[in-house]
């Protein structure tokens, strides 16, 4: 309304001014200047409208950014939750033969693991294979090889478990710091860069955890593979024994068939 009133005033003055000029007032009406003034006024009015729109847009953006920076209150009580802790293995060690085993699986020390394993699992004796038949020697070599592979896999599994358990306290401390930083209301820990840093740290921890899980799964797969190979070897040995027994029986029946018998020759069913 104010803009319309101002425009009407300007037009009224423009209309009355030539009348004064005709009576010697010295004021001359210039239509070109008047036209340019009106155009400038309209342009200023358009610019004012654009400024109002820009101001409204900037105000909305500012309100959006302000809402995005608003933090949840009382994050510790809302989201902090207890989790199970890693514990070191303990044993009674009644006869003094489990202490090294426990030490090895708690620290990952290879010498302690080897010593503890040999005290619990009897070592393999050295067989005088030269005193046995070739078939028995082959059987002994196969079974001993499988047991040696089982011992190696068991020791490696104990070492992996010990390394993971030995690093668990450091990992737990780092996770506690990451949790505290994530739930902290401190503005310095909630900037865009700080949040990205915490996300990167969490992703690294996740990758390390997946790596440890894969190590344990690999050890389990090795044990399953060795167990399957051992079962396969036993099945092959049973088949070989069955074939040898069949051959012996067949040879015995053949020998008996060649010999005279009152009731007639023997025949295999």
C-alpha positions in Angstrom: 0.0 0.0 0.0 2.9 2.4 0.9 4.5 1.7 -2.5 1.3 2.4 -4.4 0.8 5.7 -2.4 4.4 6.7 -3.3 3.8 6.0 -6.9 0.6 8.0 -7.0 2.4 10.9 -5.3 5.1 10.8 -8.0 2.6 10.8 -10.8 0.6 13.6 -9.2 3.7 15.8 -8.9 4.6 14.9 -12.5 1.2 16.0 -13.7 1.1 19.3 -11.8 4.7 20.3 -12.5 4.2 21.3 -16.2 1.4 23.6 -15.1 3.8 25.6 -12.9 6.3 25.6 -15.7 3.8 27.3 -18.0 3.3 30.2 -15.5 7.0 31.0 -15.2 8.0 29.0 -12.2 11.2 27.9 -13.9 10.5 24.1 -13.5 10.6 22.2 -16.7 9.0 18.7 -17.0 11.3 16.2 -18.8 9.3 13.0 -19.8 12.5 11.0 -20.4 13.9 11.6 -16.9 10.5 10.9 -15.5 10.3 7.6 -17.4 13.8 6.6 -16.3 12.9 7.4 -12.7 9.8 5.2 -12.8 11.9 2.4 -14.3 14.5 2.7 -11.6 11.8 2.7 -9.0 10.3 -0.5 -10.5 13.8 -2.1 -10.6 14.4 -1.2 -7.0 11.0 -2.7 -6.1 12.0 -5.9 -7.8 15.4 -6.0 -6.1 13.7 -5.4 -2.8 11.4 -8.4 -3.5 14.4 -10.5 -4.4 16.2 -9.5 -1.3 13.2 -10.5 0.8 13.2 -13.9 -0.9 16.9 -14.3 -0.4 16.6 -13.3 3.3 13.8 -15.9 3.8 15.9 -18.6 2.1 19.0 -17.8 4.2 16.9 -17.8 7.3 15.5 -21.3 6.5 19.0 -22.5 5.8 20.3 -21.1 9.1 17.4 -22.7 11.0 18.2 -26.0 9.3 21.9 -25.8 10.2 21.0 -24.9 13.7 18.7 -27.9 14.0 21.5 -30.1 12.6 23.9 -29.0 15.3 21.5 -29.7 18.1 22.7 -32.6 20.2 20.8 -35.3 22.1 20.8 -34.7 25.8 22.0 -37.1 28.4 23.6 -39.5 25.9 25.4 -41.5 28.7 22.2 -42.6 30.4 20.4 -43.1 27.1 22.9 -45.3 25.2 25.7 -46.5 27.4 25.4 -50.2 28.0 27.6 -52.8 29.7 29.3 -55.5 27.7 31.1 -58.7 28.7 34.7 -58.4 29.5 37.6 -60.6 28.4 38.9 -62.8 31.3 42.2 -64.6 31.6 42.1 -68.4 31.8 42.9 -70.0 35.2 43.3 -73.6 36.3 44.0 -75.4 39.6 47.3 -76.8 38.3 47.1 -79.6 40.9 50.0 -81.6 39.5 51.9 -78.7 38.0 51.3 -79.7 34.4 48.8 -77.0 33.4 50.5 -73.8 34.4 52.5 -73.4 31.2 49.4 -74.1 29.1 47.4 -71.4 30.9 50.3 -68.9 30.6 50.6 -69.6 26.9 46.9 -69.1 26.1 46.9 -65.9 28.1 49.9 -64.3 26.5 50.4 -66.0 23.2 54.0 -66.9 24.1 55.0 -69.8 21.8 57.7 -71.4 24.1 55.2 -71.5 27.0 52.5 -73.0 24.7 54.9 -75.7 23.4 56.0 -76.5 27.0 52.5 -76.6 28.3 51.2 -78.7 25.4 53.9 -81.3 25.8 53.1 -81.7 29.5 49.4 -82.3 28.9 49.5 -84.2 25.5 51.9 -87.1 25.6 54.7 -86.8 23.0 54.8 -89.3 20.1 57.4 -92.1 20.6 59.9 -93.1 18.0 58.9 -96.5 16.6 61.5 -98.9 15.3 59.8 -99.2 11.9 62.6 -101.4 10.6 61.3 -104.3 12.7 57.8 -104.2 11.1 56.4 -105.3 7.8 56.2 -102.8 4.9 52.4 -102.6 5.3 52.6 -101.9 9.0 55.4 -99.3 8.4 53.2 -97.5 5.9 50.3 -97.5 8.4 52.5 -96.1 11.2 53.9 -93.4 9.0 50.5 -92.2 8.0 49.0 -92.2 11.5 52.1 -90.5 12.9 52.0 -87.8 10.2 48.3 -87.1 10.9 49.0 -86.8 14.7 52.0 -84.4 14.0 49.7 -82.2 11.9 47.1 -82.2 14.7 49.8 -81.2 17.2 51.0 -78.3 15.0 47.4 -77.1 14.4 46.6 -77.3 18.2 49.7 -75.3 19.1 48.9 -72.7 16.4 45.3 -72.4 17.6 46.5 -71.9 21.2 48.9 -69.2 20.0 46.2 -67.4 18.2 43.9 -67.5 21.2 46.7 -66.3 23.5 47.5 -63.3 21.2 43.8 -62.3 21.0 43.4 -62.6 24.8 46.6 -60.8 25.5 45.5 -57.8 23.3 42.0 -57.8 24.7 42.7 -55.3 27.5 44.2 -52.8 25.2 41.3 -53.2 22.8 38.8 -52.8 25.6 40.4 -49.6 26.8 40.3 -48.1 23.3 36.7 -49.1 22.9 35.8 -47.4 26.2 37.5 -44.2 25.0 35.7 -44.4 21.7 32.4 -44.9 23.5 33.0 -42.0 25.9 34.0 -39.7 23.0 30.9 -40.7 21.0 28.5 -40.1 24.0 30.3 -36.9 25.2 28.3 -33.6 25.0 31.6 -31.7 24.4 31.3 -29.6 21.2 34.9 -30.2 20.3 34.2 -33.9 20.0 31.1 -33.4 17.9 32.4 -31.3 15.0 32.1 -32.8 11.5 35.8 -33.7 11.4 35.7 -35.2 14.9 32.6 -37.4 14.1 34.4 -38.6 10.9 37.5 -39.4 12.9 35.4 -41.5 15.4 33.7 -43.3 12.5 37.1 -44.1 11.0 38.3 -45.4 14.3 35.3 -47.6 14.7 35.7 -49.0 11.2 39.3 -49.9 12.0 38.3 -51.7 15.2 35.6 -53.6 13.2 38.2 -54.6 10.6 40.6 -55.8 13.2 37.8 -57.8 14.9 36.9 -59.4 11.7 40.5 -60.3 11.1 40.7 -62.0 14.5 37.5 -63.8 13.8 38.8 -65.0 10.5 42.0 -66.3 12.2 39.9 -68.4 14.6 37.7 -69.7 11.8 40.8 -70.6 9.8 42.1 -72.6 12.8 38.8 -74.3 13.1 38.8 -75.2 9.4 42.3 -76.6 9.7 41.2 -78.9 12.5 38.1 -80.0 10.6 40.2 -80.7 7.5 42.7 -82.7 9.5 39.9 -84.7 11.2 38.4 -85.4 7.8 41.7 -86.5 6.4 42.2 -88.8 9.4 38.8 -90.3 8.9 39.6 -90.7 5.2 42.9 -92.4 6.1 41.1 -94.8 8.5 38.5 -95.6 5.8 41.3 -96.3 3.3 43.1 -98.6 5.8 39.9 -100.5 6.6 39.3 -101.0 2.9 42.9 -102.2 2.4 42.5 -104.6 5.3 39.2 -105.9 3.9 40.8 -106.5 0.5 43.8 -108.3 2.1 41.5 -110.5 4.1 39.5 -111.2 1.0 42.7 -112.1 -0.9 43.9 -114.4 1.9 40.5 -116.1 2.1 40.4 -116.5 -1.7 43.9 -118.0 -1.7 43.0 -120.4 1.2 39.9 -121.6 -0.6 41.8 -122.0 -3.8 44.4 -124.1 -2.0 41.7 -126.2 -0.4 40.0 -126.6 -3.7 43.0 -128.2 -5.3 43.2 -130.7 -2.5 41.1 -133.9 -2.6 38.2 -134.0 -0.2 35.5 -136.7 0.5 32.7 -134.1 0.4 33.9 -132.4 -2.8 35.9 -129.2 -3.4 35.3 -125.9 -1.5 33.7 -123.1 -3.4 33.4 -119.5 -2.5 29.8 -118.3 -2.2 
